Amino acid sequence: MSRAVGTGGPPALYELRVGVFATPEGVRDFVHRARALLAGPAGAAARRWTVSVAREADPASPSGGDDAALTVAVLYDELPQQWAIEHPGRDPRGRTTAQVRFGVVTEAPDAVHEALCGLLCPEPLHPGPCPVPWAADSRACDDEHERAYLEGAYRHLLDGTSA
């Protein structure tokens, strides 16, 4: 498990990415709970947002960049390994690796990211493994390449609509 760190400031566009090793139902449940969180009072820091899911064979980074050649499965290859270590000899029963992408306009990316990660791990100091292995990171408009990707992928958020 990992969490991203960012700074507050004026509202800006971010992509928050969460990789999970879960059943299709587990991915749908996480997305459902994330949508409810972002739409409710706890998601107030997310002014506008959208959610999409990338599957194992999809590009990990549709924008190119450092992980352009990687699939979601390769980027998060440690998650199935983590599950196997934590559940020796057990069948993963349909679990696959997925990347849940949140396009968010916010001035508090840390708060939004922490809230989303809290859906997978509500008690960060708990003993033992998380029920669903996960990893998280974020992207900001730090350079022209990232800005072009984020503005292209999430233009509707900049135009004032959420999904």
C-alpha positions in Angstrom: 0.0 0.0 0.0 1.2 3.5 -0.7 -0.3 7.0 -0.5 0.4 10.1 -2.5 1.4 13.4 -1.0 0.5 16.8 -2.5 0.0 20.3 -1.5 -3.1 22.5 -1.2 -3.5 25.6 -3.3 -6.0 27.0 -5.8 -8.3 24.5 -7.5 -6.4 22.5 -10.1 -6.8 19.3 -12.1 -5.4 16.1 -10.8 -5.6 12.4 -11.7 -5.6 10.2 -8.6 -4.8 6.5 -9.5 -5.5 3.5 -7.3 -4.3 0.0 -8.3 -6.2 -2.9 -6.8 -6.0 -6.7 -6.9 -9.6 -7.6 -6.5 -12.5 -9.5 -8.0 -14.6 -7.7 -10.5 -17.2 -7.3 -7.8 -14.6 -5.9 -5.5 -13.6 -3.3 -8.1 -17.3 -2.3 -8.7 -17.8 -2.0 -4.9 -14.8 0.3 -4.5 -16.0 2.4 -7.4 -19.5 2.6 -6.0 -18.2 3.6 -2.6 -15.8 6.1 -4.1 -18.6 7.7 -6.1 -20.8 8.0 -3.0 -17.9 9.5 -1.0 -17.1 12.1 -3.7 -20.8 13.0 -4.1 -21.3 13.4 -0.3 -20.1 15.7 2.4 -16.8 13.9 2.7 -16.0 14.7 -0.9 -16.6 18.4 -0.6 -12.9 19.1 -1.5 -13.5 17.5 -4.9 -15.3 20.3 -6.8 -15.7 18.3 -9.9 -14.7 14.7 -10.6 -15.0 11.6 -12.8 -14.1 7.9 -12.4 -12.9 5.3 -14.9 -11.5 1.8 -14.6 -8.5 0.5 -16.6 -8.1 -3.3 -16.7 -4.9 -5.5 -16.7 -4.1 -5.2 -20.4 -4.8 -1.5 -20.6 -2.0 1.0 -20.8 -1.0 2.1 -17.2 -0.4 5.6 -18.5 -2.4 6.6 -21.5 -0.4 9.9 -21.7 2.9 8.3 -22.3 5.6 9.4 -19.9 7.7 7.2 -17.7 5.3 4.3 -17.6 4.0 4.6 -21.2 5.0 1.0 -22.2 3.6 -0.6 -19.1 0.2 -2.2 -18.8 -1.8 -1.9 -15.6 -0.8 -5.5 -14.7 2.9 -4.7 -15.1 2.7 -1.4 -13.2 1.0 -3.1 -10.2 2.7 -6.5 -10.5 3.5 -6.5 -6.8 -0.2 -6.6 -5.8 -0.9 -10.2 -6.9 2.5 -11.2 -5.4 1.5 -9.4 -2.1 -1.9 -11.3 -2.1 -0.1 -14.6 -2.7 2.3 -14.0 0.2 -0.5 -13.0 2.5 -2.7 -15.9 1.5 -0.3 -18.8 1.0 -1.7 -21.7 -1.0 -5.1 -20.0 -1.6 -6.7 -19.5 -5.0 -7.1 -15.8 -5.9 -10.6 -16.8 -7.2 -11.0 -14.4 -10.1 -9.0 -11.5 -8.7 -7.3 -9.3 -11.4 -5.4 -6.1 -11.3 -7.3 -2.9 -12.1 -6.5 0.8 -12.0 -9.2 3.1 -10.9 -8.6 6.6 -12.2 -10.2 9.7 -10.6 -10.0 12.9 -12.5 -10.5 15.6 -9.9 -10.6 19.4 -9.7 -9.7 20.3 -6.2 -7.5 22.6 -4.0 -6.9 19.8 -1.6 -5.7 16.7 -3.5 -4.2 15.2 -0.3 -7.6 15.2 1.4 -9.4 13.7 -1.6 -6.7 11.0 -2.0 -6.6 10.1 1.7 -10.4 9.8 1.7 -10.4 7.5 -1.3 -7.5 5.4 0.1 -9.4 5.2 3.4 -12.1 3.2 1.6 -9.6 0.5 1.0 -7.7 0.9 4.3 -9.8 2.7 7.0 -7.2 2.0 9.7 -3.7 2.5 8.3 -2.0 1.1 11.4 -4.1 -2.1 11.5 -2.3 -5.4 12.1 -2.0 -7.7 9.1 -2.7 -7.1 5.5 -5.4 -5.1 3.9 -8.3 -7.2 2.6 -7.6 -5.9 -0.9 -4.0 -5.2 -1.9 -3.7 -1.7 -3.3 -1.3 1.1 -4.3 -2.0 4.7 -5.0 -0.4 7.7 -6.7 -1.4 11.0 -8.3 -0.6 13.2 -11.3 -0.7 16.9 -11.5 -0.1 19.5 -14.2 3.6 19.6 -13.3 4.9 19.9 -16.9 3.6 20.4 -20.4 3.3 16.6 -21.1 1.2 16.0 -18.0 -0.8 19.2 -18.5 -1.7 18.1 -22.1 -2.7 14.6 -20.9 -4.8 15.8 -18.0 -6.5 18.6 -20.0 -7.3 16.2 -22.8 -8.6 13.4 -20.6 -10.5 15.6 -18.3 -11.5 18.6 -20.4 -15.2 18.2 -19.2 -14.1 18.8 -15.6 -12.4 22.1 -16.6 -15.5 23.0 -18.5 -17.5 22.6 -15.3 -19.2 19.2 -15.5 -18.7 16.0 -13.4 -19.6 12.4 -14.2 
